[in-house]
């Protein structure tokens, strides 16, 4: 379980393919503090730490993860958002994020404003009921607030701190990002489906 408050970023330094799996070696300031078997959010995807070597750690994504997220397009040099699982006696500064990506979205517009940045994303059909005005959404694992919501689109506004300390500064028009919808909305949707 995560909060969507990115702790640090890491850099993909190598990728190893074996069968339908892909293993990623990531160098980051967090790597040395990790433990094998620990869950760690990588751009919003919960992956298990398998190996730690100094300032590097390795995680593996299976075919299902590669298909459902943007991990299949990752390449060496990519910067990813990292967050360790939350401590239950701490503050929940973002929102409840499971690290279970629901879909990917495409950046279709990007504007530099005076002191902030605005991004607009398009997401697949079938998820519109899970995105609400001023609701929470995780974009590449970062807890953000939606606005200008319609059937297949939402916008987010980025403050300077988030722009400087996450990988959002690498998102441009055409970029594919991982999105996880708010878990509370998903439970309400399921309840309503079963109610009929």
N, C-alpha and C positions, 0 to 999 in steps of 0.2 A: 504494500500500500504506500502511495506517495502523496505529495501535496501539490506538485506542479511548480514548486519553487526550486529552480535550477541552482544546484550548488556550485558547479564548475563546468567547464567544457573540456573535451578531450579530442585528440587528433588520431584518426585512423592511420596507422603506420604500415600495416600489411593485412592482406586478406588471403585466407587459405580456403580453397574449395575442396570438398570431399563428398562424393556422391551428390545428393541434392542439398547438402548443408553448406553453410558458409561460416567460417570462423574469422573473427575480427580481432586484431591486436590493436589496442588503444593506449595511447600515452596520455597521462593526465596527472595533475597534482593530487587527485584522489586515489590513484591506483595503489600506492604504497600503504594506504590506510585500510584497504579493503581486505576481505577474507574470502577464501575459496568457499563456494556454495552460497555466497551472499547474493541477494537480488539487487540489481542496479538498473535504473531507468536510463536507457540510451535513446535520446530523441523521443521519449515517451513509450519506448518498448521495454518491458521488463525482461531482462536477460540474466542468466546465472553466471557469476564469475567462476571460471574454470581454473585459471592459472594466473599467478601474479609473479612478475619478475621486475623488481625495482619499481620504476615509475610507469610500468606497462601492465596491462591485464588483458586476458583473452576471454571472449564470449562467443557462443555459437548460436546461430539462428537456423532453424529447420525449415523445410520447404513451405509449410503453412505460414510461418512468420514472414518469410521472404516474399510470398505471394500477396499477403494481406497488407504489408507495410511498404515503406520506401527503402528498406534495407537491401533489397536486391539491386538497387542502383547505386549503393554506396561505393566509393572509390578511395584509394589511398590519398591522404591529405584532407579529407572531409573533416570538418569540425562538428562534433555532436554535443548535445546537452546531456549532462549527467546529474542524477540525483539518487542518493542512497535512500533506502526505505525509511519511512517516518518512525520516529520514536514516540510511543504512545503517551508519554508524559509531557510532550511538548505542545507548542501552539500549532494550530492548523492554519497557516498563513494563506494558503491558496484554496484548493478544494480537494475533495477525495478523488484521487487519480489511481487507478488500478495498474496502469502499465499494460493494459490490454487494448491495443489499438483497434478501433472499430472500422476505420477506412482511411483512405488517403484523400487529400484535397489538393487542388491546383491553385497556385497564386495567379489571379487574373488581373490584378491591379495593385499598384504600389505608389504611394505618394509621400514625398518628404514635405512635412509641414514645418511651421515655425516652432521648433522645440519638441516635436514628436513625429512619429511615422504611422501611416495608415496602410494596412494591407487588406485586400479583398480576396476571398477564397471561394472556389466552386467545389461542391462535394457531390457524391453520387445520389441518385434517386433513392428514396426509401428511408432517408434519415431526417427529413425536414421537420418532423414533429419533435425531434430531440434537440433542436436549436431554437432558443428563445431570446428575445431582446433582453439585453443586460444579464443573460445567463452565462454560466461558466463553460469553458471548453478547454481542452488541452491540445495545444499545437506543438508538435515535436516535444511533448512532455512539459511544456510551459503552461501554467494556469493563466488563462486570459479571459476577458469579458467580450461577449459578442454584441454587435450592434448592426444596424442596417440589415436585418435578417429577412430573407425571403425563402422561397421553397428550396433552393439549391445553393444559396450564397449567404455568406456572413462576412462582416468586417471586424477587424481588431485594431485597436490603437496601442502603440508601443511608446512607453516612456523612455527617456535616455538611459536610465540604469539597466532596464531590460535589454535595450538595443546593444549596449556595450558588453553585457555579461552573459548573453546567450547566443545561440547560433542563428537567431532571427535576422541578424545583420547580413547573413549570406542568402537570404530568401529574396528572389527576384521574380519577375513575371515568368511563368512557366515552371517554377519550382514545385516539386511534389513534396508535401509534408504529411506527417502522420497526425491523425486526429482521433481523440477519444472523447466521446460525448459524456455528459454528466451522468453518473451512475444513478442518481435519484430519478432523473428523467427516464432512464431505461427501465427501472423498476415500475414506475407509474405506467409506462407504455405497456409493459407485459401484463400488469394487473388489468388494464383496460381491455386488452385482447382476450384474456381469459374470462372476463366478466360477461362478454357477449354470448 
